[in-house]
Amino acid sequence: MSFQQWFVTNGDTLQVGLFFGLLIVLAAVEWIVPRRPSSMPRKNRWPTNLFFTFLNLMMLGVMPISIVSAAFWAEQRSYGLLNQFGPPTEVAFAATLPVRGFISFFTHYLMHMVPAFWRLHRVHHLDTELDVTTTVRFHPLEFAVQILPAVPIVIAFGLTPWVLVLYETLDVAVTLWTHSNTRLPLVIDRVLRYVVVTPDLHRIHHSAWKPETNSNFGAVFPVWDLIFGTFRAEPRDGHERMRLGLDEVRGHDAQRPLWLLGSPLRGELRDDRPYFEARHLFSRRLRSRDQRRSQTADGGK
């Protein structure tokens, strides 16, 4: 069995093991030496984030099509540029990897720029802290939306399946790392961020300031951000003072799983808690008034 065949056969198992292994390791590292102090205890955030993590793992398991399955379908029918020419392994690798990186960049860009898509994607950005559990905090419908522009590109280019599996494995490792509340030595980060996405680079993308939110769309490689001018190397307020999440809903109110699942049905977000608290206070005042009237009536008898 060749390396390519082994990788395709065992890719899913490798990715699952890598995901849970790194999730545990990075959670321990960021607990011992965090990059930023957290303003909210983990017990208030992690249940929501882990709820979406396991919900999305189940969602991925039942999706009828994926980028890799689309590539196999195109390969069997000789559809797409690379399948027409049958290039050497090295050329297929060199062509497939950057195009797959572009797919991640482009679909992520669309999730921010198309209002209907942003309603789904903002579930990810509503986390007002950033750690390894934020990685798969997505609305489950987002995966179905992202596959729509991705599949035509995969088929048109005839991307090589085993390279796509390799990219997906890199994506698992890199995205867990980049969402973690960990740090690299600055001298390394300043160079590495131009080759691969680092935690400091991706943290800027989770800034509450919109120009920073709409930057650094790359998941694994920053090359397409550099090409299209969406690369931002440093946050305006520095990493320790940078405000994360979205300003519309913050803190505990951004950690309600059922509300988050229904939030795409809303246009502009607003915090419903003041409304419900005011209604509750109004109801208590009505009950107090009725009790006073009842006591007054009983006293007059």
N, C-alpha and C positions, 0 to 999 in steps of 0.2 A: 504493500500500500504506500503510495507516495505521500509526501507531506501535505499536498493540496487535498487529497482524498481524506486523509486523517483529519485535517482541520475542518472540512465540511461535515464529516461524520460526527465528530466530537465537539463541534463548536458550541452547540447549545449547552451541553453539560459543562464545558469549560467556562462559559459565560456565567452560568448560575453559580458555580463554585466561586468564581472570582468575585461576583457581586456580593455574596454574603460574607466571604472572607474579608474583603476590603471594607465592607460596611462595619464589621466588628473592629478591625484594626484601626481604621481612621476615627471611629467613634471614641476609641480609647486614647488615641493620640491627641485629638482635639480636646478631650476632657483633661488630660495631663498638662498639655502646653497649648492652650488656645491662642489663635491669632488675635482675636478680639474678645473683650469681655461680653458676656451675654446679659441682656437686660430682662430676659424671661427664663424661668426655670425650664429644664427639658421636659418635665412632667406635664407642662402646659402646651408643649408643641409636638413632642414626639408621638403621642397617640394619633393626632391628626395626620402627621406626615407618614407614619407607618401604616395607617389605614389606607391612604392613597397608594402607598408602595405596593401593598399586597393586592389591592383592587386592580392596579395596573398590571401586575404580573399575571393575574388571572385573565385580564383583558387581552394581553399579548398572546396568551395561550390559546385563545379562541378566535383570534382574527383569521379570516379565511385566506388572506394574502399578505405577503411581506416583501420587502425589497429583495431578499435572497431568493424567495420562490419565484418572483417575477424575472429575476436574472436567469434562473434555470429554465423557465418557460421560454424565454427569448433564445437561450443557447440551443435548446432542443429544436427550434425552428429556424435557426440561423438568422434571427432578426437582430438588427442593430449593427453599428459600425464595426466594432471589434469582432463580432461573430462573422461578419462578411469577409474580413481580411485574415482572420486566424493568426494574429501576431505571436511572436515568441512570448514565453512566460514573463520575461523581464519587461517587455513592452506593455503587455496586458496589465501587469502590476503597476507600472509607472503611469498608465492612463486611468485605471480604475480608481486608485486611491484618491487622487485630487478631485475627480468628478464626484465621488461619494462624499468627500468633504464639502464640495459645493452644494450638494443636495441638502446636507445638514444646515449649512449657512442659509440657503435660499428658503427652505421651509420655515426655519426659525424667523427669518426676516418677515415672511408672510404672516406668521402668527402675531407679530407685533403691528404690522401695517394694515391688515385687513380687519376692520372693526369686529365682524362676526367671529373671526378666529381669535382675536385678542380677548374676547369674553371668555373663551376656554383657557387660553394661555395665562391669563392673569391669576388664575388659581395658584400657579407656580410662584408668581411674583408677590403674592399677598403674604407670604411668610416674611415676618419682620425681623427674623434672624436668618442666618445662613450657616448650615452645617450639613454633614453627610446625609442626614435624613431628608433634606430638601430635594435631593437628587431626583427622585421619582414622585415628587409631590405634583402630579399633573391631573387635570381632569381626564377621565378615561376616554372621552370622545376625541381628545387631542390626537391620539395615535391614529385614529381613523382618518382625521382631517389631513395629517401630515403625509399619509401614504398616497393621497390623491395626486399631488404634483410630483412625488418621488418616482412612482412606477413608470410614467411615460419617459422620464429621463433615463432610467435604468434600461428600458427596452430600446430607446433610440440609440444609445451608445453601445448597447450589447455588453454591459459591464460584466466582468468575470466573477462568478459566484464565490470562489474560495477567497478572493481578495475582499469581497464584501463581508464575508464572515470574519476575516481578519480585522477589518475596520470596526465591525460591531464589537469585537472583543476589546479593541483599543478604546472604543467609545465607553464601554462599561467601566474600564479602569480609570480613564481620564476624567469622565464626568463625576464619578464618585469623589475623586481627588479634588477636582476644581470646586465642588460645592462644599468641601470640608472646611472647617474653621482651623486650618493649619497654615503654616508659613514655610517659605523657602528662604535661605539666606539671600539678602537683597542683591548681592553681587551676582548670584546665579540667576535669580528671577529676571533681572534686567536683560539678560541675554536670552534665556530660555523662552520667555514670553513671545518672542518673535518666531519661534519654531513650533512650540506646542502651547496650548492654553494652560495657564497656571491658576492656582486659587486666587491670587491677587487680581489677575486679569479678569477672571470671570466674576469676581465679587463686584466689580464696577458695573457689570451688566444688571446686577440686582439692586443698584442704587434707586432711591425714590425720586431722584432728579431725572426728569425725562430724557434730556440729552445723553445721560449715561445709561439709562435703561435701554435706549435705542442704540446701543453700541456693542461691540464684541459678541457678535452672533455665532461665531464659530464654536463648535463643540469640542473638537480634538485639535485642529490646526487653525491658526489665526490668519493663514495666507489670504483667504478671501476677504476678510475684514481689511487687511492691508491694501489689497487691490481696489476695493470699492470705497475706501475712505471711512469705514465704520470702526476702525481700530482706535481704542483710547487706552493709553498706557497707564495713566494715573487718574485717580478720582479728584474731583475739585476740592473736597474737604478732607482728604487724607483717609486712609483705611480705618483708623480708630474712630474718627468722628463721622464718617459717612453714614447717612440715614438709609437703612435698607427697607425693602418692601414697597408698598404703595401708600400714598397719603390718604386715600379715600377711606380705608378701613385698616385699623392697626391693632396690635396687641392681642389680647384674648379674643377679640371679635373676629380676627382673621384666622381663628383656629377652630371653626365650627364645621365639621365635615358635611353635614346635610345641607347647611346653608351654602357652602362652597360648591357642592354638587349642583345646586339650583341656581347659582349665581350667573351662569351664562344667559339665563332668561332675562336678566336685568340689563338695562342699558348702562346708565351711570350708576356706579355703586355709591351707596351711602350706608352709614352705620345705623341699623334698626334699633340698637339697644336704647338710645335716648327716647325713642318713640314708645317702646314697650315699658320702659321705666316710668315715663311720664303718665302713660295710661294706667299703670299699676298704682302710681301715687294718686291719680285722680279717683280711681276706684276706692282706695282706702279712705280718701276724704269724704266720698259719698257715703260710705258705710259709717264713718264717724258721725256725720251729720244725722243720718237716720237713727243711729243709736241715741244721740242726744235728744232728738225729737221724741223717741220712744220713752226715754227716761223722764222727759218733761211731761209727757202725756200721762205716764203712770203716776207721777207725783201730784198731778192735778186731780186725780180721782179720789 
